[in-house]
Amino acid sequence: MDPFSQNDMLIVHELLMYELTKEDGRFRSDGVGIFAGEQLIYMAPPAQRVPQLMAKLLDWTQKSEAHSLIKSYVFHHELEFIHSSICGWKW
């Protein structure tokens, strides 16, 4: 497995999320957001942008010369920003 491979990341996602979501091993196909009751708190980027955004994030993570702790923090933060769960919360 290549830790910087989008395909390998989706393979692991499929293994971890098997039968927990209908989109295991795939990027979400719908819009998602986080709500407090009826109020939208955060709307994730459109589903069609997720593969490109993830590719850019994985590329940055691989090429960055930042300390590993900084890279892991930035990766996690951006991953949450991009997908709000790869399979998504329907809205």
N, C-alpha and C positions, 0 to 999 in steps of 0.2 A: 504494500500500500504506500502510496505517495501522499504525505500529509498536505501537499499543496495542489492536489488534483481534485478538481470539481467532481469528476466522475467517481473517484474513490470516496469522496465525502458523501455522495448520494448513495453509494453502495452501503456504507456504514449506517446512514440514516434509514435505509430500507431494513437492515437487520435490527436496528434498535426500535424502530417504530412499527414493525410487522404486526398487522392486524389491530393496531391502535388508531390508525388513521387510514383513510382511503387513498391518501397520496404518499404513502411510505416510499422512499427512494426517489421522490420527484420534488421539484420546487412547486410551491403553491400555484394554483391556477386562478385564484379569486383574489379580490381585494380583501384586505384585513385591516382591522383597527382595534384599538383598545378603548373601551367605553366605561364610564362611570354612570350606571343607569342608562339613560338615553343620550347622555352627553359624550360626544367623541372627544377623547383625550389625545389620541395619537392615531394617525393614519400612515400605514407603511407604504413604501413605494409601490407603484403598480406591478402586478404579477409579471408582466412581460419584461420588466427591467431587472428582475431578480437574477437571472443567469449572468447577465453582463456585470451587474454590481458585485456578485459573488466572485466572478473571474478577476475583476479588478482588485478585490480585497485579498484573494489568495495570492495574486501576483505581488501585491505590496508586501504581504507577510513574508513571502519567500525572499524578496529582494532587499527588504529594509535592513539597515545596519543598526537599528535601535536595539537596546537591551531586550532580552527575551521576555522579561516581565512586562515591559512596556508594550512589546508586540502582542503578547497574549491579552493584555487589557484592551488594546485598541481593536484587536480582532474580535473579541467577545462583544464589545460595545457596538461595533459596526455590524456584526452578525445580527444582533438583536434589532438594531435599527432597520436593517434590510428586510428581514423576514418576519419578525414578530411571531416566530415559530415557522419553520420552513413549510409545514403543511397548512399553517394559517388558522386564524379565527375568523369565521365567516361573519360578515356584517351586512 
